[in-house]
């Protein structure tokens, strides 16, 4: 990878380049050493390394305080992640940090959360190392993606002794480093390191810098070291920031060095904390007429690169002599003003305005300035790829709130990284709006084993529109904090053990139709001071009469309140779309999976283009219910929409092929749950809530629809249950609409299931 003049030398360099690229593509070296200052940082109750500004993590290790060959202590990674699967590599390395790794077979995205003491708006070097070591016996490492926070950094496709390094200014007090499974093997990591950098170093207006190459020029034996895979870089403690400096020298270069001290100051505006051992060595050409040429291959032709050339005069020149240099690029002329070097004083020339070359090779020439007679020299250089970080993180207050909720209830879902961004990896149960910054607008923690009281952290999610806490073990009264959510329009609380009264503000929002409140009452509601509902504790024994009275009471209250009933949008938006028969075949995967049978015919599991699951009811030619009932059901579901009625997604009326496409109800029908063969017996709480849901659906059909609709075949098999055990009425094929309540010709003929007569 580097410098050359003759064809013979270029061949050697290409061999070197092949090794370098094969082991360090775009931002990696290949062996390990080094790091700068660590403070007494604590994370998850664990004490980290004692070098100020350092976080050093040994992934998968079981013994604390592993020591790197440089003397840097490493901490275990158990306090940084949620999933813990440890592997030991097949190969035996001298460095114990290479002998273990942590892999992530579960979840799409897994993240390490780093919390440096210096906090946000500080600059950090972050380095991840991957030593595959054939731990799984497949002789081929996995391919996966790395994300810095919410932005993809690169794809890892070479995983034996490789590392990736990036320089980043943190916008938050924490940094998420994530591994994303792309379906090409299980992601893993060996070590993860963070080093705090001085603010004057590597200045960039935005984005981040991904390290492509870094060399200590003029140190003997680099070619042999490359090819022999024994090259060891300078790093900590020689470099206080633990950068890796790999030796580099070529046959036509003349090595020069100084035994004197290189001053710590810089003549430029930026100080880079360059290691004295690196800056003491340099290379020069034979005379001033020969430029010192460098080229870098394997670059992304569409990327922008930052180049840092480090110089220090290490030769004691005659009085009046001073070396003066210029840097040019192939076909682009001089890139900087000439620079004069002072004895033992480091100077860095930064090339940060390079245009995109649209080529995979970048050429530079370091030349003696015109009119000068001393050959050019070079002590060290660094090449970085500029990385755009376009995604905006979720609002700080939302992140703080959801993390408090996660910790408070010990949520076991794979909640890692940013809650909302990128959208394809947003947290399970969350929906966000893509504002600037993104905000959480719905949170579903149904059936998440939440216990104790509702935490005040929910009130910090100010943009929350829907909150589902149903079917947990939450106790105590409903807290007033729920009143502090100005945008909340849907609140699911049924299936818990609340006591006390409903806050007046929530009741008022419910009465005004601004809040859809789902609260399963255990016994008949009692009025207190005219407006206050009371939720008594469920009695240890409830008679059948009590249950009947309860349902009647709830229906009476609901009937009085029906004027404020609002239609709640289903997760599936019903567009009543008409599908062709060929589309239905694709949706059902050629009618592969039968999930039920009815009067119409078979019901098939299907999947739309957006991966939404649906149930497809196909009208069989031999069905005892014909096209008339098919059309009746389609027409009814096109005009009725309620949270307790199954949603019609679309239909197919293609010649002889007829089908209705519904939202998929994951928990089947009520009859299956009431069967004596079902081992999972419904609790009283679940039964009562299902009864109330069904009553809501019927009340809407009878009183909310104009004209009213009578189902005529309501039975357990026509009451379907979604993933949250919410009941929805289905099978409208025999329903009948009445022009007005005074109709005197209501049909009393038998309809629907044999032996069944609707109570209406």
Wavefront OBJ file of the C-alpha trace (Angstrom):
o trace
v 0.000 0.000 0.000
v 2.245 2.951 -0.281
v 5.254 4.472 -1.821
v 7.261 3.594 -4.821
v 9.282 4.598 -7.823
v 10.433 1.556 -9.777
v 8.290 -1.171 -11.307
v 10.038 -3.799 -9.240
v 9.286 -1.923 -6.037
v 5.651 -1.475 -7.051
v 5.280 -5.251 -7.320
v 6.527 -5.633 -3.764
v 4.200 -2.880 -2.631
v 1.244 -4.541 -4.310
v 2.021 -7.733 -2.407
v 2.098 -5.685 0.785
v -1.099 -3.955 -0.208
v -2.847 -7.258 -0.809
v -2.028 -8.346 2.721
v -3.046 -5.030 4.230
v -6.363 -4.849 2.398
v -7.099 -8.498 3.123
v -6.624 -7.901 6.812
v -7.590 -4.274 7.332
v -10.157 -3.155 4.756
v -11.139 0.497 5.204
v -10.202 1.242 8.736
v -8.356 -1.616 10.292
v -4.902 -2.636 11.121
v -4.499 -6.227 11.953
v -2.632 -6.893 15.173
v -3.222 -5.437 18.604
v -1.448 -3.194 21.149
v -2.176 0.136 23.141
v -4.289 3.122 24.703
v -4.517 6.639 26.674
v -6.033 7.632 30.115
v -8.813 5.849 32.101
v -10.812 7.258 34.879
v -12.694 5.365 37.577
v -15.744 4.859 35.400
v -18.576 2.688 36.632
v -21.174 0.975 34.512
v -23.868 -1.288 35.834
v -22.091 -1.406 39.199
v -18.831 -2.610 37.642
v -15.571 -0.751 38.077
v -13.811 -0.223 34.762
v -10.197 0.231 33.789
v -8.166 2.748 35.745
v -6.713 4.761 32.847
v -8.435 8.174 32.576
v -10.460 8.529 29.400
v -10.407 4.810 28.565
v -13.107 2.167 28.445
v -11.613 -1.258 27.636
v -13.958 -4.234 27.381
v -12.986 -7.894 27.034
v -15.971 -9.522 25.348
v -16.948 -12.955 26.606
v -14.278 -13.163 29.302
v -15.202 -14.745 32.634
v -12.232 -13.406 34.590
v -12.141 -9.752 35.548
v -9.188 -7.414 35.031
v -7.591 -9.108 32.050
v -4.381 -7.346 31.120
v -3.503 -6.541 27.517
v 0.199 -6.933 26.586
v 0.438 -3.131 26.751
v -0.607 -3.152 30.416
v -4.134 -1.859 29.846
v -6.616 -3.557 32.207
v -9.831 -4.780 30.549
v -13.188 -5.234 32.227
v -15.840 -7.876 31.550
v -18.701 -6.975 29.232
v -21.612 -8.377 31.226
v -22.679 -4.938 32.441
v -22.875 -3.504 28.934
v -25.206 -5.905 27.105
v -28.449 -7.841 27.528
v -27.652 -11.156 25.818
v -24.833 -13.370 27.051
v -23.491 -16.206 24.925
v -19.762 -16.822 25.258
v -17.541 -18.842 22.940
v -13.908 -19.960 23.093
v -11.968 -19.808 19.821
v -10.389 -22.928 18.374
v -6.985 -21.340 17.941
v -4.882 -20.615 21.022
v -3.504 -17.067 21.078
v -0.854 -15.689 23.392
v -3.080 -12.701 24.081
v -5.968 -13.930 26.314
v -8.216 -11.202 24.911
v -8.274 -13.069 21.590
v -9.243 -16.429 23.031
v -12.862 -15.592 23.841
v -15.641 -13.754 22.061
v -19.282 -12.940 22.555
v -21.767 -13.876 19.861
v -25.357 -12.701 19.382
v -27.647 -15.361 17.867
v -30.815 -13.700 19.180
v -32.341 -10.452 18.001
v -31.710 -8.396 14.896
v -29.694 -5.693 16.658
v -27.512 -6.041 19.762
v -25.717 -3.074 21.284
v -23.023 -2.185 23.771
v -23.802 1.079 25.568
v -20.670 3.039 26.508
v -20.954 5.840 29.078
v -17.655 7.740 29.284
v -17.206 10.144 32.189
v -16.479 13.016 29.818
v -20.034 12.820 28.429
v -21.502 14.414 25.328
v -19.868 16.894 22.943
v -16.540 15.172 23.460
v -14.440 13.430 20.855
v -13.717 9.714 21.130
v -11.765 7.056 19.291
v -13.816 3.848 19.257
v -12.237 0.570 18.192
v -13.782 -2.883 17.851
v -11.749 -6.047 17.297
v -12.927 -9.320 15.819
v -10.949 -12.569 16.140
v -13.003 -15.386 14.664
v -10.502 -18.155 15.465
v -12.820 -20.739 13.826
v -14.755 -21.001 17.084
v -17.704 -22.722 15.348
v -15.643 -25.080 13.174
v -17.079 -23.666 9.938
v -13.758 -22.219 8.718
v -15.633 -19.140 7.537
v -16.450 -16.108 9.616
v -19.884 -14.453 9.521
v -20.824 -11.262 7.678
v -22.713 -8.598 9.626
v -23.147 -4.830 9.941
v -21.741 -2.394 12.475
v -23.745 0.623 13.588
v -22.400 3.607 15.467
v -25.515 4.600 17.346
v -28.235 4.707 14.710
v -26.058 4.992 11.611
v -24.575 2.091 9.707
v -20.807 2.241 9.826
v -19.725 -0.683 7.674
v -20.182 -4.345 6.878
v -17.797 -6.721 8.641
v -16.820 -9.419 6.164
v -13.322 -10.327 7.348
v -13.279 -11.438 10.929
v -9.964 -13.023 11.824
v -7.735 -10.605 13.689
v -9.351 -7.540 12.147
v -10.281 -4.287 13.829
v -12.314 -1.218 12.913
v -11.710 2.226 14.311
v -13.711 5.453 14.139
v -13.376 8.977 15.558
v -16.675 10.409 16.693
v -18.061 13.400 18.613
v -20.787 12.096 20.939
v -24.087 13.976 20.827
v -25.336 12.212 23.969
v -23.794 11.176 27.276
v -23.668 7.626 25.986
v -22.610 5.894 22.774
v -24.339 2.812 21.376
v -22.148 0.442 19.398
v -24.378 -2.112 17.668
v -23.950 -5.358 15.749
v -26.732 -6.128 13.271
v -27.517 -9.598 11.951
v -27.836 -9.558 8.142
v -28.669 -13.245 7.825
v -25.112 -14.251 6.876
v -23.934 -15.708 10.146
v -24.072 -14.836 13.833
v -22.446 -11.470 14.731
v -19.684 -11.565 17.327
v -17.053 -9.311 18.904
v -13.772 -9.882 20.773
v -12.944 -6.509 22.352
v -14.395 -2.999 22.369
v -12.367 0.087 23.276
v -13.090 3.793 23.749
v -10.415 6.516 24.078
v -11.158 10.134 24.890
v -9.388 12.533 22.484
v -8.451 16.183 22.884
v -10.915 18.576 21.255
v -8.186 20.127 19.069
v -7.536 16.833 17.271
v -9.141 15.703 14.006
v -11.541 18.597 13.627
v -14.568 17.883 11.461
v -17.725 19.930 10.983
v -20.040 16.902 10.992
v -20.101 13.137 10.686
v -17.229 10.931 11.798
v -13.830 9.692 10.600
v -13.231 6.014 9.897
v -9.565 5.044 10.041
v -8.222 3.639 6.755
v -4.507 3.582 7.483
v -1.956 4.964 9.935
v 1.831 4.565 9.535
v 5.026 5.308 11.418
v 7.347 6.120 8.510
v 11.029 5.216 8.610
v 10.949 2.311 11.020
v 12.956 -0.619 9.644
v 11.622 -3.961 8.483
v 8.013 -3.168 7.691
v 7.735 -5.197 4.445
v 9.025 -8.374 6.095
v 6.714 -7.737 9.047
v 3.676 -7.339 6.785
v 4.277 -10.533 4.892
v 5.190 -12.447 8.023
v 2.145 -11.222 9.973
v 4.405 -10.341 12.924
v 4.210 -6.566 12.677
v 3.491 -4.921 16.030
v 2.464 -1.265 16.161
v 3.419 1.471 18.554
v 0.470 2.197 20.825
v -0.087 2.823 24.519
v 1.892 3.832 26.518
v 3.986 5.368 23.690
v 0.819 6.961 22.363
v -1.275 8.455 25.160
v -4.392 8.061 23.014
v -3.706 4.416 22.134
v -3.574 4.914 18.380
v -1.920 2.112 16.417
v 1.176 3.213 14.441
v 2.425 0.549 12.039
v 6.040 0.785 10.799
v 6.631 1.574 7.145
v 9.803 1.909 5.061
v 10.602 1.255 1.392
v 13.776 0.245 -0.427
v 14.347 3.582 -2.149
v 13.800 5.594 1.018
v 16.581 6.729 3.269
v 15.812 6.201 6.935
v 16.687 9.028 9.282
v 16.181 9.345 13.035
v 16.970 11.484 16.029
v 17.799 10.530 19.589
v 16.702 13.948 20.833
v 13.359 14.750 22.389
v 10.562 15.816 20.064
v 8.836 18.820 21.554
v 5.254 18.311 22.680
v 4.016 21.548 21.098
v 2.957 22.019 17.482
v 3.507 24.966 15.175
v 0.005 24.474 13.733
v -3.321 25.304 15.320
v -3.988 21.653 16.013
v -1.976 19.464 18.378
v -2.238 15.748 17.716
v -0.377 14.342 20.694
v 2.024 12.510 18.398
v 4.152 9.847 20.096
v 7.804 10.861 20.470
v 8.958 7.415 19.352
v 6.986 7.764 16.121
v 8.172 11.282 15.349
v 11.850 10.473 16.011
v 11.998 8.431 12.819
v 11.391 9.576 9.240
v 12.193 8.776 5.632
v 13.583 11.007 2.893
v 14.490 10.718 -0.775
v 18.022 10.867 -2.147
v 17.862 14.498 -3.224
v 15.535 17.481 -3.584
v 14.610 16.621 -7.165
v 12.997 13.313 -6.194
v 9.544 13.558 -4.612
v 8.439 11.177 -1.929
v 5.462 9.498 -3.574
v 2.578 7.752 -1.884
v -0.536 6.104 -3.179
v -3.404 4.440 -1.341
v -5.443 1.707 -2.978
v -8.718 0.014 -2.135
v -10.648 3.196 -1.407
v -14.363 3.704 -1.953
v -14.403 5.882 -5.102
v -17.493 7.755 -3.860
v -16.142 8.587 -0.414
v -14.409 11.682 0.861
v -11.076 11.261 2.640
v -9.173 13.256 5.247
v -5.374 12.976 5.131
v -3.004 13.937 7.939
v 0.731 14.193 7.141
v 2.929 14.535 10.220
v 6.387 16.119 9.939
v 9.238 16.934 12.302
v 12.775 17.907 11.353
v 15.007 15.225 12.858
v 18.279 16.194 11.134
v 20.544 18.876 12.577
v 20.954 21.171 9.544
v 23.618 23.703 8.790
v 22.935 27.265 10.023
v 20.617 29.067 7.609
v 19.193 25.842 6.156
v 15.500 24.919 6.552
v 13.481 22.199 4.906
v 10.398 23.407 3.019
v 7.783 21.046 1.573
v 4.693 20.999 -0.610
v 2.072 18.290 -1.149
v 0.365 17.670 -4.465
v -2.100 15.122 -5.747
v -2.141 13.368 -9.079
v -3.522 15.765 -11.673
v -4.728 18.300 -9.073
v -1.671 20.450 -8.470
v -0.585 21.682 -5.059
v -3.057 20.959 -2.284
v -1.510 23.158 0.410
v 0.755 26.105 0.886
v 4.376 25.132 1.424
v 5.390 24.434 4.994
v 8.761 25.045 6.676
v 9.930 22.562 9.268
v 11.562 23.526 12.557
v 14.042 21.264 14.288
v 12.328 18.729 16.609
v 9.015 20.574 16.375
v 6.069 18.489 15.023
v 3.861 19.948 12.327
v 0.735 18.395 10.790
v -0.578 19.194 7.327
v -4.310 18.391 7.060
v -5.911 17.730 3.698
v -9.624 17.839 4.437
v -10.991 19.454 1.291
v -10.089 16.732 -1.171
v -12.697 16.347 -3.920
v -14.221 12.946 -4.553
v -11.899 11.353 -7.106
v -14.338 8.622 -8.225
v -11.290 6.363 -8.286
v -10.196 3.612 -5.906
v -6.615 4.925 -5.636
v -5.431 8.197 -4.119
v -1.987 9.568 -5.156
v 0.190 12.078 -3.316
v 3.648 13.557 -3.873
v 5.618 15.256 -1.124
v 8.188 17.505 -2.811
v 10.842 19.999 -1.888
v 9.475 23.513 -2.330
v 10.621 25.304 -5.443
v 14.047 26.867 -4.990
v 15.016 24.694 -1.979
v 17.778 22.085 -1.964
v 16.850 19.670 0.842
v 14.994 16.447 -0.015
v 11.435 15.965 1.311
v 10.815 13.905 4.438
v 7.818 12.276 6.106
v 7.535 11.069 9.701
v 4.007 9.647 9.831
v 0.640 9.839 8.136
v -3.021 8.956 8.684
v -5.815 8.416 6.157
v -9.483 8.562 7.233
v -12.700 8.092 5.342
v -15.298 10.724 6.172
v -18.536 9.119 7.318
v -21.894 10.848 7.124
v -24.186 10.318 10.114
v -27.581 11.360 8.710
v -29.968 9.820 11.226
v -31.189 12.002 14.069
v -31.493 10.184 17.432
v -34.739 9.950 19.373
v -35.548 12.949 21.578
v -33.469 12.908 24.763
v -36.466 13.128 27.081
v -38.110 10.152 25.381
v -34.932 8.070 25.589
v -34.557 8.901 29.274
v -38.172 7.989 29.983
v -38.167 4.691 28.098
v -34.866 3.657 29.696
v -36.343 4.381 33.128
v -39.358 2.229 32.216
v -37.076 -0.560 30.962
v -35.075 -0.515 34.204
v -38.071 -0.063 36.500
v -39.953 -3.094 35.147
v -36.933 -5.119 34.016
v -38.370 -5.362 30.504
v -36.899 -8.475 28.912
v -37.586 -7.536 25.295
v -34.620 -6.868 23.039
v -34.642 -3.120 23.763
v -31.179 -2.012 22.649
v -29.749 0.940 20.791
v -31.887 3.926 19.874
v -35.620 3.307 20.522
v -36.876 4.737 17.196
v -33.984 4.916 14.741
v -33.356 3.369 12.314
v -37.007 2.520 11.869
v -36.337 -1.079 10.787
v -34.740 -1.745 14.189
v -37.092 0.289 16.395
v -37.903 -1.295 19.733
v -40.591 -3.938 19.935
v -43.890 -2.405 21.008
v -42.940 1.160 20.049
v -44.201 3.357 17.261
v -42.480 6.650 16.539
v -43.109 9.731 14.475
v -40.221 10.817 12.285
v -39.956 14.365 13.577
v -36.701 16.192 14.130
v -35.916 14.584 16.513
v -38.082 11.418 16.370
v -40.649 11.008 19.156
v -42.392 7.977 20.660
v -46.148 8.102 19.953
v -47.318 4.649 21.068
v -46.116 2.099 23.596
v -47.454 -1.431 23.908
v -46.377 -3.318 27.040
v -49.327 -5.677 27.141
v -48.600 -9.062 28.735
v -45.088 -7.996 29.746
v -45.253 -9.198 33.384
v -45.195 -5.652 34.758
v -45.733 -5.482 38.516
v -46.424 -2.922 41.239
v -47.627 0.608 40.447
v -47.547 2.610 37.208
v -44.306 4.594 37.219
v -44.266 8.364 36.775
v -41.776 7.903 33.907
v -44.701 7.381 31.522
v -45.632 11.052 31.931
v -42.322 12.082 30.332
v -43.394 10.615 26.982
v -45.149 13.845 26.086
v -46.024 12.872 22.504
v -47.557 9.549 23.507
v -50.910 8.933 21.820
v -51.540 5.298 22.723
v -50.483 3.380 25.850
v -51.242 -0.316 26.359
v -50.527 -1.742 29.812
v -53.172 -4.464 29.673
v -52.833 -7.973 31.094
v -50.038 -7.355 33.554
v -49.951 -7.443 37.358
v -50.021 -3.702 37.951
v -51.559 -2.665 41.269
v -52.547 0.375 43.230
v -54.610 3.369 42.073
v -54.341 4.935 38.659
v -51.712 7.651 39.072
v -52.478 11.291 38.209
v -49.424 11.286 35.902
v -51.575 9.755 33.159
v -53.459 13.050 33.073
v -50.215 14.804 32.109
v -50.036 13.223 28.653
v -51.630 15.917 26.463
v -51.795 13.770 23.294
v -52.990 10.514 24.832
v -56.123 9.284 23.060
v -56.085 5.531 23.762
v -55.377 3.883 27.113
v -55.537 0.102 27.636
v -55.502 -0.864 31.324
v -57.673 -3.978 31.522
v -56.345 -7.222 32.941
v -54.563 -5.657 35.938
v -55.318 -5.349 39.673
v -55.940 -1.645 40.136
v -57.813 -0.311 43.139
v -59.231 3.038 44.066
v -60.905 5.562 41.822
v -60.272 6.707 38.279
v -58.775 10.217 38.225
v -61.406 12.792 37.416
v -59.368 14.260 34.537
v -59.256 10.876 32.772
v -62.987 10.455 33.266
v -63.634 13.875 31.821
v -61.511 13.085 28.755
v -63.416 9.806 28.377
v -66.809 11.556 28.609
v -65.735 14.162 26.069
v -64.667 11.513 23.587
v -61.014 12.604 23.755
v -59.800 9.407 25.422
v -60.694 5.831 24.589
v -60.327 4.165 27.987
v -60.132 0.357 28.128
v -60.529 -0.642 31.754
v -62.030 -4.003 32.644
v -64.147 -3.488 35.776
v -64.324 -6.424 38.142
v -67.755 -5.704 39.640
v -70.537 -3.231 38.761
v -69.397 0.357 38.700
v -70.609 2.528 41.516
v -71.097 6.239 41.297
v -69.364 8.403 43.816
v -70.146 12.100 43.927
v -71.944 11.689 40.580
v -68.815 11.510 38.385
v -66.260 9.261 40.050
v -65.960 5.585 39.086
v -64.653 3.155 41.715
v -62.753 -0.061 40.891
v -63.205 -2.579 43.728
v -60.908 -5.556 44.228
v -62.085 -8.794 42.606
v -63.826 -10.996 45.162
v -62.419 -14.430 45.840
v -65.619 -16.084 44.612
v -68.068 -14.775 42.027
v -71.374 -16.439 41.329
v -72.869 -16.745 37.902
v -75.544 -14.226 38.898
v -72.862 -11.693 39.859
v -71.234 -12.086 36.474
v -74.544 -11.615 34.712
v -75.317 -8.517 36.774
v -71.852 -7.200 36.039
v -72.254 -7.521 32.258
v -75.734 -5.961 32.375
v -74.407 -3.064 34.449
v -71.480 -2.477 32.115
v -73.792 -2.520 29.098
v -76.091 -0.042 30.785
v -73.251 2.338 31.519
v -71.790 1.887 28.054
v -75.191 2.500 26.438
v -75.465 5.815 28.306
v -72.004 6.751 27.127
v -72.351 5.597 23.527
v -72.718 9.146 22.320
v -69.027 9.629 23.041
v -67.945 6.288 21.576
v -65.137 6.761 19.099
v -63.990 4.388 16.403
v -60.478 3.175 17.182
v -58.218 2.523 14.255
v -57.097 -1.062 13.923
v -53.381 -1.768 13.504
v -54.411 -2.781 9.980
v -55.853 0.089 7.993
v -58.941 -1.065 6.147
v -58.816 0.330 2.645
v -61.417 -2.189 1.400
v -59.060 -2.944 -1.416
v -60.161 -5.332 -4.136
v -57.593 -8.040 -4.893
v -57.318 -10.221 -7.957
v -57.319 -13.999 -7.645
v -53.617 -14.133 -8.589
v -52.864 -11.687 -5.758
v -54.797 -13.878 -3.318
v -52.720 -16.875 -4.442
v -49.523 -14.952 -3.659
v -50.867 -13.678 -0.339
v -51.702 -17.217 0.807
v -48.556 -18.776 -0.692
v -50.739 -20.876 -2.987
v -53.228 -21.644 -0.163
v -50.518 -23.409 1.817
v -51.646 -22.949 5.429
v -55.258 -23.651 6.487
v -56.037 -22.084 9.858
v -59.793 -22.716 10.017
v -62.970 -23.862 8.353
v -66.436 -22.326 8.293
v -69.707 -22.132 6.450
v -68.035 -20.312 3.562
v -65.134 -22.688 3.222
v -61.496 -22.780 4.342
v -59.651 -19.913 6.025
v -55.986 -19.503 5.060
v -53.089 -17.699 6.695
v -51.682 -15.012 4.402
v -49.118 -12.233 4.316
v -49.343 -8.896 2.501
v -46.415 -7.182 0.783
v -45.650 -5.180 3.942
v -45.348 -8.481 5.909
v -48.701 -7.899 7.666
v -50.375 -11.212 8.483
v -53.977 -11.675 7.352
v -56.668 -14.358 7.346
v -58.182 -15.160 3.950
v -61.689 -16.661 3.974
v -62.196 -18.357 0.613
v -65.716 -19.099 -0.659
v -65.897 -22.751 -1.622
v -68.166 -23.680 -4.594
v -69.671 -26.372 -2.367
v -70.263 -23.971 0.522
v -73.684 -24.080 2.184
v -73.446 -20.293 2.385
v -73.459 -18.703 -1.023
v -72.617 -15.521 -2.843
v -75.494 -13.662 -1.180
v -73.987 -14.119 2.281
v -70.493 -13.402 0.926
v -71.670 -10.082 -0.502
v -73.588 -9.244 2.677
v -70.510 -9.706 4.843
v -68.299 -7.649 2.520
v -70.816 -4.813 2.309
v -71.345 -4.683 6.061
v -67.656 -4.652 6.940
v -67.046 -1.860 4.451
v -69.261 0.476 6.453
v -68.841 -0.692 10.062
v -65.609 -0.088 11.945
v -65.164 -0.761 15.640
v -62.373 -1.999 17.862
v -64.452 -5.091 18.745
v -65.379 -6.033 15.178
v -62.922 -7.877 12.937
v -61.480 -5.504 10.335
v -61.900 -6.234 6.645
v -58.641 -5.576 4.812
v -59.929 -6.370 1.333
v -61.845 -8.799 -0.827
v -61.599 -10.778 -4.050
v -64.566 -10.995 -6.427
v -62.838 -12.433 -9.471
v -65.236 -14.483 -11.611
v -65.945 -17.688 -9.660
v -63.235 -16.949 -7.081
v -64.515 -15.134 -4.000
v -62.515 -14.340 -0.869
v -62.613 -11.998 2.111
v -59.317 -10.818 3.635
v -59.356 -9.982 7.349
v -56.884 -8.880 9.963
v -55.223 -11.955 11.469
v -56.352 -12.879 14.989
v -53.382 -14.636 16.563
v -55.230 -16.347 19.441
v -57.929 -18.020 17.370
v -61.537 -18.126 18.543
v -63.168 -18.312 21.949
v -64.473 -21.835 21.389
v -60.903 -23.151 21.163
v -60.064 -21.592 24.528
v -63.202 -22.961 26.192
v -62.610 -26.494 24.927
v -61.900 -29.151 27.550
v -58.874 -30.184 25.495
v -57.241 -26.757 25.891
v -54.620 -26.938 28.668
v -54.448 -23.147 29.063
v -57.617 -22.361 30.980
v -58.869 -18.799 30.702
v -58.749 -16.866 33.959
v -61.863 -15.179 35.347
v -60.328 -11.851 34.494
v -59.798 -12.866 30.858
v -63.331 -14.286 30.591
v -64.901 -11.119 31.947
v -62.874 -8.890 29.641
v -63.798 -11.029 26.629
v -67.464 -10.751 27.637
v -67.197 -6.974 27.903
v -65.405 -6.706 24.536
v -68.117 -8.804 22.910
v -70.816 -6.686 24.523
v -69.138 -3.542 23.193
v -69.164 -4.971 19.680
v -72.811 -5.989 19.877
v -73.847 -2.669 21.383
v -72.172 -0.885 18.490
v -73.986 -3.065 15.941
v -77.337 -2.536 17.646
v -77.097 1.115 18.599
v -74.077 2.647 16.894
v -74.972 1.630 13.344
v -77.663 3.342 11.301
v -79.615 1.285 10.457
v -79.023 -1.211 13.317
v -77.425 -4.576 12.503
v -78.385 -7.910 14.053
v -75.683 -10.578 13.880
v -77.965 -13.673 13.959
v -75.143 -16.194 14.492
v -73.183 -15.079 17.556
v -71.366 -18.008 19.182
v -67.913 -18.709 20.684
v -66.415 -19.757 17.346
v -67.374 -16.352 15.886
v -65.645 -14.428 18.700
v -61.993 -14.081 17.700
v -59.060 -13.079 19.917
v -56.006 -11.073 18.900
v -52.515 -11.291 20.386
v -53.617 -9.189 23.374
v -56.690 -11.394 24.002
v -58.939 -8.576 22.823
v -62.215 -10.032 21.548
v -63.629 -9.149 18.132
v -66.852 -10.373 16.558
v -66.604 -12.061 13.169
v -68.741 -13.800 10.529
v -71.306 -11.248 9.411
v -72.550 -13.292 6.464
v -76.008 -13.828 8.007
v -76.351 -10.394 9.605
v -79.406 -8.331 8.836
v -79.833 -4.564 8.783
v -83.160 -2.972 9.750
v -84.433 0.310 8.308
v -85.707 1.517 11.692
v -86.551 0.206 15.123
v -90.277 0.135 14.390
v -90.025 -2.471 11.646
v -92.826 -4.938 12.195
v -91.558 -7.532 9.776
v -88.440 -8.644 11.614
v -87.553 -12.089 10.368
v -87.801 -14.839 12.937
v -86.747 -17.570 10.558
v -83.908 -19.810 11.576
v -80.477 -18.661 10.381
v -76.880 -19.636 11.014
v -75.853 -22.623 13.110
v -78.378 -25.458 13.440
v -80.090 -25.361 16.834
v -79.099 -21.750 17.457
v -81.623 -18.898 17.695
v -80.286 -15.406 18.237
v -81.560 -13.833 21.465
v -82.738 -10.771 19.553
l 1 2 3 4 5 6 7 8 9 10 11 12 13 14 15 16 17 18 19 20 21 22 23 24 25 26 27 28 29 30 31 32 33 34 35 36 37 38 39 40 41 42 43 44 45 46 47 48 49 50 51 52 53 54 55 56 57 58 59 60 61 62 63 64 65 66 67 68 69 70 71 72 73 74 75 76 77 78 79 80 81 82 83 84 85 86 87 88 89 90 91 92 93 94 95 96 97 98 99 100 101 102 103 104 105 106 107 108 109 110 111 112 113 114 115 116 117 118 119 120 121 122 123 124 125 126 127 128 129 130 131 132 133 134 135 136 137 138 139 140 141 142 143 144 145 146 147 148 149 150 151 152 153 154 155 156 157 158 159 160 161 162 163 164 165 166 167 168 169 170 171 172 173 174 175 176 177 178 179 180 181 182 183 184 185 186 187 188 189 190 191 192 193 194 195 196 197 198 199 200 201 202 203 204 205 206 207 208 209 210 211 212 213 214 215 216 217 218 219 220 221 222 223 224 225 226 227 228 229 230 231 232 233 234 235 236 237 238 239 240 241 242 243 244 245 246 247 248 249 250 251 252 253 254 255 256 257 258 259 260 261 262 263 264 265 266 267 268 269 270 271 272 273 274 275 276 277 278 279 280 281 282 283 284 285 286 287 288 289 290 291 292 293 294 295 296 297 298 299 300 301 302 303 304 305 306 307 308 309 310 311 312 313 314 315 316 317 318 319 320 321 322 323 324 325 326 327 328 329 330 331 332 333 334 335 336 337 338 339 340 341 342 343 344 345 346 347 348 349 350 351 352 353 354 355 356 357 358 359 360 361 362 363 364 365 366 367 368 369 370 371 372 373 374 375 376 377 378 379 380 381 382 383 384 385 386 387 388 389 390 391 392 393 394 395 396 397 398 399 400 401 402 403 404 405 406 407 408 409 410 411 412 413 414 415 416 417 418 419 420 421 422 423 424 425 426 427 428 429 430 431 432 433 434 435 436 437 438 439 440 441 442 443 444 445 446 447 448 449 450 451 452 453 454 455 456 457 458 459 460 461 462 463 464 465 466 467 468 469 470 471 472 473 474 475 476 477 478 479 480 481 482 483 484 485 486 487 488 489 490 491 492 493 494 495 496 497 498 499 500 501 502 503 504 505 506 507 508 509 510 511 512 513 514 515 516 517 518 519 520 521 522 523 524 525 526 527 528 529 530 531 532 533 534 535 536 537 538 539 540 541 542 543 544 545 546 547 548 549 550 551 552 553 554 555 556 557 558 559 560 561 562 563 564 565 566 567 568 569 570 571 572 573 574 575 576 577 578 579 580 581 582 583 584 585 586 587 588 589 590 591 592 593 594 595 596 597 598 599 600 601 602 603 604 605 606 607 608 609 610 611 612 613 614 615 616 617 618 619 620 621 622 623 624 625 626 627 628 629 630 631 632 633 634 635 636 637 638 639 640 641 642 643 644 645 646 647 648 649 650 651 652 653 654 655 656 657 658 659 660 661 662 663 664 665 666 667 668 669 670 671 672 673 674 675 676 677 678 679 680 681 682 683 684 685 686 687 688 689 690 691 692 693 694 695 696 697 698 699 700 701 702 703 704 705 706 707 708 709 710 711 712 713 714 715 716 717 718 719 720 721 722 723 724 725 726 727 728 729 730 731 732 733 734 735 736 737 738 739 740 741 742 743 744 745 746 747 748 749 750 751 752 753 754 755 756 757 758 759 760
